[in-house]
């Protein structure tokens, strides 16, 4: 970067003062918060994140230095930028499954269909029809908790709580229910994946290896 493009000392100092003010506002919001999910705290958090990022960038551009702290953001890198006090929100859930025992899945659907005239097993009695019967009878959480009983194996899952800028009209989004979610409207995100367990296992294996090396006896002096 050329000297002409460098931020001025005054700009860096102003950004530092903005961070200090944002810290004060965040602390005040935390001290007076109402409940664990007070929107005022979220708003102050986002203001602090933006101020810290601006200061970090100017500090680096001017002095080639960085701050020793980092405000976490969602995995996609988009900080929350929705309404400070959302009047409505959407819960978006994705759960992946593998059909490991098709016969068990179909048998469970047959049992439901035998006692419920509305739960007709279609599609030649295959797994496609069985899924329609079971998800028509049970809540998604019930199926998740009894996945093995249905011949299913759970894969990754994610749950997003996204703030809505206004209450949707009945039927408004049914044509495209998952197509209009802005990552910056996501208030909370909860991910479940075996990859997290694998990461933990890797760390455990590394720790065990280091312990084994430390436990190896050294050569006795001659």
Phi, psi and omega in degrees: 000135180285162180299327182295330182270354182292143172295151179282163176300321181296322179294319178296316181294323177296321178295322178295319178295325178295323177296315180300317180294321179293324176297317179298317180293322179294316179297318179297320179294320179294318182294331182249019185295153178245101181084174183283343183234049180292123181298334179294326178291318178298318180296316179294324177299313181294324177295319178295318179298316181293318180294319180295320179295318179297315179296317181300317181294314181294321179298319180291316182296322185276316189241359182059039178233158179232163177278156182272008180229160181220130177275121183292146175230166177303165186300331180280358176084003183261111178290156180296130181226021181278192182296145181293327180230078183297130179273347180209158178208162178242144175250115182250126184233134170232129176228128179259142178226155170243133177278104183263338178225082182303322182296321178293320179298313181293323179296320178295321179293323177299320180296319179294314182296331181291337183248000183221110183296330181285341183268068182283129181275108184254192180058046175059025177071018180275188184292329180298314178292323180298320179297320178297320179293312185292317180285342173281337182265320187249151172289151179305323179294325178295318179293321179297321182284340181238032186304316182297325179295335179265007180076025183246153173239126183287141173250213179290155175214155177213147177228126179245136170250108186250129178290143176254137180286336176204159180288128181287145176285151179305127178080000187298317186251008185298331180291332180213074190292334185244012189265352188239027180269119177274126179307332180283354176265359183280114179285315183219148177220132181235116182250140174233125181204145177293342180297330177292322177294322180296321178297318179296319179298321179299315179296320180297318180295321179295318179296319180296320180296318179295322179295320180296319180295320181292333183276345181295130180290143177279171179288138178288143180295145181289000000 
